[in-house]
Amino acid sequence: MRFLKRDYFVGVLVASVLGISAAAAAENAFTLTIKDHRFEPAELRVPANQPATLTVKNLDATPEEFESKSLRIEKVIPGNSEATFTLRPLKAGRYKFEGEFHDNTAKGEVIAE
């Protein structure tokens, strides 16, 4: 009986933490757009040490690859479509990203503060 109570408590605790984490990511929802092979905004500010959701909308007719080694994201986004990513809680700092297909114009940074 004692083990059942402990297992129940651990289960409730884990569910609570995951629920808070999911709620925090939902509250911290951000959008980047790609238009004319440029990201808008080029600097995206997010809260540090909190999970967030990032949606990248490609408004161009051609595909673009959203790539960020520091964010650990690499994804081709077809033209006129979008992709959504969950960002892990980021330490305060700057995290560069680029559109690999047009890396001369499609550049930006996520700034966690």
Long-range contacts (C-beta under 8 A, 24 or more apart in sequence): 21-51, 24-50, 24-51, 25-51, 25-52, 25-53, 25-86, 25-87, 26-53, 28-52, 28-53, 29-53, 29-55, 30-54, 30-55, 31-55, 31-56, 31-57, 32-56, 32-57, 32-108, 33-57, 33-58, 33-59, 34-58, 34-59, 34-60, 34-64, 34-66, 34-77, 34-99, 34-106, 35-59, 35-60, 36-60, 36-105, 37-64, 37-99, 37-101, 37-102, 37-105, 37-106, 38-105, 38-106, 39-97, 39-99, 39-106, 39-107, 39-108, 41-108, 42-107, 42-108, 42-109, 43-108, 43-109, 43-111, 44-108, 44-109, 44-110, 44-111, 45-110, 45-111, 45-112, 45-113, 46-87, 46-90, 46-110, 46-111, 46-112, 46-113, 47-112, 47-113, 48-89, 48-90, 48-91, 48-92, 48-93, 48-112, 48-113, 49-89, 49-90, 49-91, 49-92, 49-112, 50-89, 51-86, 51-87, 51-88, 51-89, 52-86, 52-87, 52-90, 53-84, 53-85, 53-86, 53-87, 54-84, 54-85, 54-86, 54-87, 54-110, 55-82, 55-83, 55-84, 55-85, 56-82, 56-83, 56-84, 56-85, 57-81, 57-82, 58-82, 62-101, 63-101, 64-99, 64-100, 64-101, 64-102, 64-106, 65-99, 65-100, 65-101, 66-97, 66-99, 67-97, 67-98, 67-99, 67-100, 68-95, 68-96, 68-97, 68-98, 68-110, 70-95, 70-96, 71-95, 71-97, 71-110, 73-97
